Amino acid sequence: MRIVIAEDAAVLRELLCQMLTMRGHEVAASVADADALRAAVAEHRPDVAVADIRMPPTHTDDGLRAAIDIRHDHPGTGVLLFSQYIETKYATRLLAQGSAGVGHLLKERVANVAEFTDALERVAAGGTALDPEVVAQLAGAGRRTEELQALTERERDVLTLMAEGRSNAAIAQQLHVSAGTVEKHVAAVFGKLDLPVSEDHNRRVLAVIRMLHQDPRP
């Protein structure tokens, strides 16, 4: 993958660069603030941009606002945000732009190299990679729609793992069931959420948006 990194802590920024380079990825640029992130993405057109939510110049939501701009100006570039703590309001704002090719992890996940790079690959491929703790917070933050109430407990488990970006095989392993069983649950989720087959939308992404109360339908 071709990656741009934005992190104002120099040590962490360097560690990220080394970690990704050692795994065969190209770090096209590593920068320390949101404006430099926007410029680097425009120049290098990476597969994915990695950014801290809180960074200069204001150390509030600069990374998030840059990510939203990137999704608008460069829709082919995935964005993976990370933060020190669970910040559901920021994740909600990011997902409101559409969850294809986006991710939000807690910084502690970065320590697990395999998990972090797997999340990057999913985001770069147009999928979703949400931290399990972020998903739990978001899913419990808003009202339950009638469609979601119609899901069985196991179907909600499957949808939660889909929100984390897990494949059917990974979901089967996590829930200790067969891949065929997961496929049946996924099909049931799509049916209950009224998500027919479409060439224009990824149904897994739309199901995640519905779960997190960011339904894009008018």
C-alpha positions as CSV (number, residue, x, y, z in Angstrom):
1,M,0.0,0.0,0.0
2,R,1.0,3.6,-0.5
3,I,0.4,5.5,2.8
4,V,0.5,9.0,4.2
5,I,0.9,9.3,8.0
6,A,-0.1,12.4,10.1
7,E,0.9,12.4,13.7
8,D,2.3,15.2,15.7
9,A,4.2,13.0,18.2
10,A,7.5,12.5,16.4
11,V,8.4,9.2,18.1
12,L,5.1,7.6,17.3
13,R,5.2,8.9,13.7
14,E,8.6,7.4,13.2
15,L,7.5,4.1,14.7
16,L,4.6,3.9,12.4
17,C,6.8,4.6,9.4
18,Q,9.3,1.9,10.4
19,M,6.6,-0.6,11.2
20,L,4.8,-0.2,7.8
21,T,8.0,0.0,5.8
22,M,9.2,-3.2,7.3
23,R,6.0,-5.0,6.3
24,G,6.5,-3.9,2.6
25,H,4.4,-0.8,2.4
26,E,5.4,2.5,1.0
27,V,5.1,5.5,3.3
28,A,4.9,8.4,0.8
29,A,4.9,11.1,3.4
30,S,4.8,11.5,7.2
31,V,3.7,14.9,8.5
32,A,2.8,16.6,11.8
33,D,-0.3,18.6,11.2
34,A,-3.7,18.6,9.4
35,D,-2.8,21.1,6.7
36,A,0.3,19.2,5.8
37,L,-1.8,16.0,5.7
38,R,-4.2,17.6,3.1
39,A,-1.2,18.7,1.0
40,A,0.5,15.3,1.2
41,V,-2.6,13.4,0.1
42,A,-3.1,15.8,-2.8
43,E,0.5,15.4,-3.9
44,H,1.0,11.6,-3.4
45,R,-2.6,10.2,-3.9
46,P,-2.1,7.4,-1.4
47,D,-4.2,4.3,-1.0
48,V,-4.9,5.3,2.6
49,A,-4.1,8.1,5.0
50,V,-3.5,7.5,8.7
51,A,-4.1,10.4,11.1
52,D,-4.5,11.2,14.7
53,I,-7.8,13.0,15.4
54,R,-6.3,15.5,17.8
55,M,-3.4,17.3,16.2
56,P,-2.1,20.8,15.3
57,P,-3.0,23.5,14.8
58,T,-5.8,23.4,17.5
59,H,-5.3,19.9,18.9
60,T,-9.1,19.3,18.9
61,D,-10.6,17.7,15.8
62,D,-8.1,18.9,13.1
63,G,-7.3,15.3,12.0
64,L,-11.0,14.5,11.6
65,R,-11.8,17.6,9.6
66,A,-8.8,16.8,7.3
67,A,-10.1,13.3,6.9
68,I,-13.5,14.6,5.9
69,D,-11.9,16.9,3.4
70,I,-9.8,14.0,2.0
71,R,-12.9,11.8,1.6
72,H,-14.6,14.6,-0.3
73,D,-11.7,15.7,-2.5
74,H,-10.0,12.3,-3.0
75,P,-12.8,9.6,-2.6
76,G,-10.4,6.9,-3.8
77,T,-8.2,7.4,-0.7
78,G,-9.2,5.5,2.5
79,V,-8.8,7.2,5.9
80,L,-7.9,5.6,9.1
81,L,-8.2,7.8,12.2
82,F,-7.0,6.9,15.7
83,S,-7.4,8.5,19.1
84,Q,-6.2,8.0,22.6
85,Y,-9.8,7.6,24.0
86,I,-13.2,6.6,22.6
87,E,-14.6,9.7,21.0
88,T,-17.9,8.6,19.5
89,K,-18.9,12.1,18.3
90,Y,-15.9,12.2,16.0
91,A,-16.6,8.7,14.7
92,T,-20.2,9.7,14.0
93,R,-19.1,12.7,12.0
94,L,-16.7,10.6,10.0
95,L,-19.3,7.9,9.3
96,A,-21.9,10.5,8.3
97,Q,-19.8,11.0,5.2
98,G,-20.2,7.3,4.3
99,S,-18.4,4.4,5.9
100,A,-16.8,2.9,2.7
101,G,-13.0,3.2,3.1
102,V,-12.9,4.6,6.6
103,G,-11.7,3.4,10.0
104,H,-11.4,4.6,13.6
105,L,-9.1,2.8,16.0
106,L,-7.9,3.4,19.5
107,K,-4.2,4.1,19.7
108,E,-3.6,1.0,21.8
109,R,-4.5,-1.1,18.7
110,V,-1.4,0.3,16.9
111,A,0.8,-1.8,19.2
112,N,-0.7,-4.9,17.6
113,V,1.1,-4.7,14.2
114,A,-0.9,-7.4,12.5
115,E,-4.2,-6.0,13.6
116,F,-3.3,-2.5,12.6
117,T,-2.0,-3.4,9.2
118,D,-5.0,-5.6,8.6
119,A,-7.3,-2.6,9.4
120,L,-5.3,-0.5,7.0
121,E,-5.7,-3.0,4.2
122,R,-9.4,-3.2,4.8
123,V,-9.8,0.5,4.7
124,A,-7.6,0.8,1.6
125,A,-9.8,-1.7,-0.2
126,G,-12.9,0.3,0.5
127,G,-14.0,-1.5,3.7
128,T,-14.6,-0.5,7.2
129,A,-12.3,-0.9,10.2
130,L,-13.9,0.3,13.5
131,D,-12.4,-0.4,16.9
132,P,-14.6,-2.9,18.8
133,E,-14.9,-0.4,21.7
134,V,-16.0,2.4,19.3
135,V,-18.6,0.1,17.7
136,A,-20.0,-0.8,21.1
137,Q,-20.3,2.8,22.1
138,L,-21.9,3.9,18.8
139,A,-24.3,1.0,18.7
140,G,-25.6,1.8,22.1
141,A,-25.7,5.6,21.8
142,G,-28.8,6.1,19.7
143,R,-32.3,4.7,19.4
144,R,-32.9,1.2,18.2
145,T,-34.8,1.3,14.9
146,E,-37.6,-1.2,14.2
147,E,-35.4,-2.9,11.6
148,L,-32.6,-3.5,14.1
149,Q,-35.0,-4.7,16.8
150,A,-36.1,-7.4,14.3
151,L,-32.6,-8.9,14.3
152,T,-31.9,-11.9,16.4
153,E,-29.1,-11.7,19.0
154,R,-26.8,-13.7,16.8
155,E,-27.6,-11.6,13.8
156,R,-26.6,-8.5,15.8
157,D,-23.4,-10.2,16.8
158,V,-22.6,-10.8,13.1
159,L,-23.5,-7.2,12.2
160,T,-21.2,-5.9,15.0
161,L,-18.3,-7.9,13.7
162,M,-19.1,-6.6,10.2
163,A,-18.8,-3.1,11.5
164,E,-15.3,-4.0,12.7
165,G,-14.6,-4.9,9.1
166,R,-14.4,-8.7,9.6
167,S,-14.8,-11.0,6.7
168,N,-17.3,-13.9,6.9
169,A,-14.4,-16.3,7.6
170,A,-13.2,-14.2,10.4
171,I,-16.7,-13.8,11.8
172,A,-17.1,-17.6,11.7
173,Q,-13.9,-18.1,13.6
174,Q,-14.9,-15.5,16.2
175,L,-18.3,-17.0,16.8
176,H,-17.2,-20.6,16.5
177,V,-19.7,-21.4,13.8
178,S,-19.3,-22.5,10.1
179,A,-18.8,-20.1,7.3
180,G,-22.2,-21.3,5.8
181,T,-23.9,-20.3,9.0
182,V,-22.4,-16.8,8.9
183,E,-23.5,-16.5,5.3
184,K,-27.1,-17.3,6.3
185,H,-27.0,-14.7,9.1
186,V,-25.5,-12.1,6.8
187,A,-28.3,-12.8,4.3
188,A,-30.9,-12.5,7.0
189,V,-29.4,-9.1,8.1
190,F,-29.5,-7.8,4.6
191,G,-33.1,-8.9,4.2
192,K,-34.3,-7.5,7.5
193,L,-32.6,-4.2,6.8
194,D,-34.1,-4.0,3.4
195,L,-30.8,-4.0,1.5
196,P,-31.3,-5.7,-1.9
197,V,-28.4,-6.5,-4.2
198,S,-27.2,-3.4,-5.8
199,E,-24.3,-2.6,-8.1
200,D,-24.1,1.0,-6.7
201,H,-23.6,0.2,-3.0
202,N,-21.7,-2.2,-0.8
203,R,-24.4,-3.9,1.3
204,R,-22.0,-4.6,4.1
205,V,-21.2,-0.9,4.4
206,L,-24.8,0.1,4.2
207,A,-25.7,-2.4,7.0
208,V,-23.0,-0.9,9.2
209,I,-24.3,2.6,8.6
210,R,-27.8,1.5,9.5
211,M,-26.5,-0.1,12.7
212,L,-24.7,3.0,13.7
213,H,-27.7,5.3,13.1
214,Q,-26.2,7.0,10.0
215,D,-28.8,5.8,7.5
216,P,-27.9,7.6,4.2
217,R,-31.4,7.1,2.7
218,P,-33.5,10.2,2.4
